[in-house]
Amino acid sequence: KPCAWEAAGVTKCNPNAPQLSVRALALQQGKRVFMAVPRLRDERCFLELDPRRLAGRERAAASIRGAGKLGKPTLPKDMPKIELIVAGSVAVRRDGARLGKGGGFSDLELALLTELGRVGRWTTVATTVHPLQIVSETIQMLPHDIPLDLIVTPDETIRCPRRHRRPRGILWSALTDEKIAEVPLLARLARERRRDR
C-alpha cells in the first residue's frame, strides 16, 4: 500500500513558511496544491497551483507571494476531492491532538471543505514539525479542532490513532458574527442557511 504522500495527487497545504519545502516538493512531484488565501478574505478563497502550468517555477509558486501571482483563485465548490492536507502546528501529541497558531483558519478551511464534500474520511491530515514540538502535556481538543493522522519530523513518521473526532462540517455555534462577517464565503453560506430555514 503506498504511503499517504505517494498516493496523493491533490493536496491542500497551509501557506506558512515552515511548509514551503513541502509545497515545493509536492509541485515538483506533479501534485496539484491548493493554498488558502490569507484569512480566507476572498470568496475564491483557495489558490490552485497546477504543476502542469508552472514548468520550472515550482519553488517560486510555493511561496506565499508566488502563489498569489501564479495560483488560480478557486471557489471551494470547484475544487477536486483533497487526498492530503498538510496543516501547520505549534505543538502536537502522538495521539493526534494538535495546537495551531490560534486564529482557527486551518480548522475553518477543513470545515468548509468538509461541508462541501471536498474533504472526508479518505483525506489524510498530516503536519510537519521539529521533534521538540511533540509534547506529552494534554492538548485540549475542541469540537472544531483538526486532529492529525500523521506527524512527520526529520527523523520519523508517526501514525496517530484516530482518537479525536474530526469536525463533520462548519460548527456554526462556535463562530461569532464577527468571524462570519470577516470571511465572505462564510457570510454567503450563513445567508443561504438562514434563507433555507
Disulfide bonds with the S-S distance in Angstrom:
none
